[in-house]
Amino acid sequence: MNNRDMMSKHQGKAAGVVKALLWIYSTCVFLLLLYMTYQSLRPKSDILGKTFAAPEKLSLDNYIRLLTEEHFFRYFGNSLVILVFSLALLVFLSSLTAYGIARYQFKGRRFCRVFFLIGMMFPAQLGVIPIFQIMKTLGLINSPLSVILVSSANISMPVFMLTNFFEKLPNEIYEAAVIDGAGEWTAFRKVMFPMASPVVFTVCITASVQIWNQFFLPLVFLQRDEMKTIPQLITKYTSNIMNTVDLAAAASTLATIPILLLFIIFSNRILDGVMSGGVKG
Amino acid sequence: MKKRKRRPYIWFLLPGFLLYLAFVIYPILAAGKLSLFEWNGIGEQVFVGFRNYKELFSAPDMMGQMLNALKNSLILFVLTVLIQVPIQLIMAYMIYSKARGKSYFQVAIFSPQFIATPVIVFLFTLLFDGNVGVVNRVMEAVGLGEYTRSWLRVPEFGIYIIWAMITWAGIGVGMMYFISAMKMIGTDSLESAYIEGAGFWKRLWYIVLPQMKMTILNIILIGYIFCMTVFDYSYLLGGTAGGINGSVDVMSLFFYRMAFGDNNPLGGRISNNSVGMGTTIACVLFAMVFVVALIQILIVYRGGKDNE
C-alpha cells in the first residue's frame, strides 16, 4: 500500500461527516429529479390536492397532452434548429480562426489573439440593443437565424482553446501532409482538424449546454409564440403554476431527464473535458 | 519546400473575423455611442452627450433602482465567496482524496449544470411552493404547520433564494476546476506532510490551498462577473419588475426593463428614451465588470500559473 492510499485511510471524523453529507446531498439531487418525474405522471388535481398521497393513477396523459395539444415538438424543433446550426457554425468558424492564428506567422498575429479574447470581457447585455437594431433592419426578429448568428459569433472561448491546441501540434505533421501533396485547406480538413477532436468535443459540450438552455437571446429576439424555444415553453407553464403544474412537470421532465441520462453515460469524458478546458486552457 | 507567397491565413481568419466583428465588436462600440443619444429605437436620434448618465446617477427613481439592483448583486457575490467557494473547495478536496463514491458525487453535483433555468426554478417551486411544496408538507407533518408559508414569495428571502438556485445549479463547474488544480499539485509534498503527521485538513490548508491561489482567485472573479450579469433567475422569479419592491432585482433586469419595457400584466410601458437609457445602463454594467474581466482573462491567458 503506497502513501497515497494510506492518506485516504487516515482522514478523521470530520471528513467522515463531510462524506456522509455528500452522500445525502447527491442522493437528494437525484431524488428531486425522480420526484419531478413522478409528479409529471399524475393528473393536476392529484399534484395540487394530494401532493404526497400514494399514487392512485399514474399515466402518460400529461405527456400526451404536451405532445399533441401543446405542440411540444414544434418548440423542440425550434430549439434543435438553433442548436444544430449554431453549433456547426461555431465549430466551423472557431476552428478555422484558431488554425489561422496558430499555424501561420504574420504581422498582427498577437493582436488577433487578443482581439478574439475581447468578447469574453463584455456582458451579453451590453451589445443586445445594437444587435436588436441590426436584426430589425435585416428582418430577422422572430427568426431563429437571429439567435443562431449571435450564438455562433460568440467564439472567444473556443478560439482561445483551439489556438492553444493547434500551437502545440508539432510542425512535422503539417509538413508531412503538405509533402503528400495536400493544399492548405486539405491539410487542415483532413489532418489537423481531426486531431483537434478532443478539444472540439469539449467546445461542443460546453456550447451545446449554453445554447440549448439559453434564455436571454430567445427572450429578446423570438417573441412570436410559434418561434419560441423549450426553455420559453417551460416558462409559460411555470409562470402559472396553479393552472399548468401538470404540463410544467411533464415539459420539465422531458427537457431534462434525457439530457441528464446522456451526461451520466458520458460523464467521464465530459468531466475530463471540463477539467482540461477550463482554467488551465 | 516551396515558399508560400499567398496568405492562406487570411482565408482561415476571415469568416470568423467578420461574424465576430458584426455581432460582438460592433455592438459594443454601437452601445457606447447610443448611450450618448436620446432615442427609443424608432424615432429621431437626438445627441444629448452625457445627459443619460447624469440622469441615471441623479434622478432619485433611477438611482434608487440601480442601487437596489447593485445591492442584490453584491449580496449574491458575498454569499458566493463566503459560502459557495469554501464548499466547492471541500467538495473538490474530498473527491480529490478519493472518497468512496466520488464518481457518484461528481455526477450528482455537476448534473444541475445541464438543467435549463426555468426547470431549476420549477424544481425549487416543487420544494418551496406554498401549496404544493415539499417543505411545507414536511413542516406540517412534524408539527411546525404554523410556520409554513409561500417561501418563494417572501420578499426578504428573494435574493437568498436566487442565490440558492444559482449555487445549486452552478456549484459543479468551480468544483471541477478546483479538482483539476489539485491534481496538478505534486504528491511528494503531500506525502512528506503526511509522514510528518499533518492531518487531513491541515494538508488541505497548508499544502493544497496555497498552491492553488490563482485558481481560487479565478473562480471568485468568474463569480463576480456572473453575479453582476445574472438575469434569468431574477426574471423568472420576480418578472420584469424584479419581485415585490425589487426584492430580486439585479442590474441586467434593470437594463432589460429600461430597454425592452415592462411587460407586466398591468400594462406595458416603455420610455421614449428606451435605447438611450438602456445602453447607458449596459455601459455602467460593463464598467463594473471590465476591470475584473480583464484580470480574469489575464489569468486564463497565462494558463493560471499556479503550479509552476
Interface residues (C-beta under 8 A of the other chain):
Chain A: N3 R4 M6 M7 S8 H10 Q11 G12 A14 A15 V18 K19 L22 W23 Y25 S26 T27 V29 F30 L32 L33 Y35 M36 Q39 I47 L48 T51 F52 L89 F92 L93 S94 L96 T97 Y99 G100 I101 R103 Y104 F106 C112 F116 L117 I118 G119 M120 M121 F122 P123 A124 Q125 L126 G127 V128 I129 P130 I131 F132 Q133 I134 K136 L149 V150 S152 A153 N154 I155 S156 V159 F160 E175 V178 I179 E184 W185 F188 V209 W212 N213 F215 F216 L219 V220 I230 P231 I234 T235 T238 S239 I241 M242 V245 A248 A249 S252 A255 T256 I259 L260 F263 I264 S267 N268 L271 V274 M275 S276 G278 V279 K280 G281
Chain B: M1 R4 R7 P8 Y9 I10 W11 F12 L13 P15 G16 F17 L19 Y20 A22 F23 V24 I25 Y26 P27 I28 A30 A31 L34 G41 I90 M91 M94 S97 K98 A99 R100 G101 S103 Y104 F105 Q106 V107 A108 I109 F110 S111 P112 Q113 F114 I115 A116 T117 P118 V119 V121 F122 L123 T125 L126 L127 D129 N131 V132 V134 R137 V173 M176 Y177 I179 S180 A181 K183 M184 T187 L190 E191 Y194 I195 G199 F200 W201 R203 M214 T215 N218 I219 I225 M228 T229 F231 D232 Y235 L236 S252 F255 Y256 A259 F260 V275 G278 T279 A282 C283 L285 F286 V289 F290 A293 L294 I297 I299 V300 Y301 G303 G304
